[in-house]
Amino acid sequence: MKRMLFAAALATACATCFAQTPTLPTTKAPAGAEAYIISPVDGATVGREVTVRFGLKGMGVAPAGVSKEHTGHHHLLVDATDLPLAGQPIPNDEHHMHFGGGQTQTTLKLAPGTHTLQLELGDANHVPFDPPVVSKRITIHVK
């Protein structure tokens, strides 16, 4: 019985912790803003090193930490299944690459196989815009 009460108390405490995770202020995206991948094209077969070029319409690119209206910086999602959470900084891990210097392209070294790529624009604090400014998710095949 004590174990059941402890488990119930722990579950309630964990739910409360997650419910109270603070969100950061989000930056409104201008109407019509769009991120897109210039190259490679969806379905392309590429070598192990592939250059990915980023495109942006309706906004400008500014480095992370620079708060200028209607600007942000790119994040490349590699083999990510879900978009980052709204109101939270975009993670910086093997699936979420940050380009806080304002870069508009990168060269990836990928293992052979099928991979997905998607862009998401982050504000000065790496937080996704509202609504999110994301590209179509593309699939590439690495030989």
Stockholm file with secondary structure:
# STOCKHOLM 1.0

chainA/1-143         MKRMLFAAALATACATCFAQTPTLPTTKAPAGAEAYIISPVDGATVGREVTVRFGLKGMGVAPAGVSKEHTGHHHLLVDATDLPLAGQPIPNDEHHMHFGGGQTQTTLKLAPGTHTLQLELGDANHVPFDPPVVSKRITIHVK
#=GR chainA/1-143 SS CHHHHHHHHHHHHHHHHHHTCCCCCCCBCCTTCEEEEEESCTTCEECSEEEEEEEEESSEECCTTCCCTTEEEEEEEESCSSCCCTTSCCCCBTTEEECTTCCCEEEEECCSEEEEEEEEEECTTSCBCBSCCBCCCEEEEEC
#=GC SS_cons         CHHHHHHHHHHHHHHHHHHTCCCCCCCBCCTTCEEEEEESCTTCEECSEEEEEEEEESSEECCTTCCCTTEEEEEEEESCSSCCCTTSCCCCBTTEEECTTCCCEEEEECCSEEEEEEEEEECTTSCBCBSCCBCCCEEEEEC
//
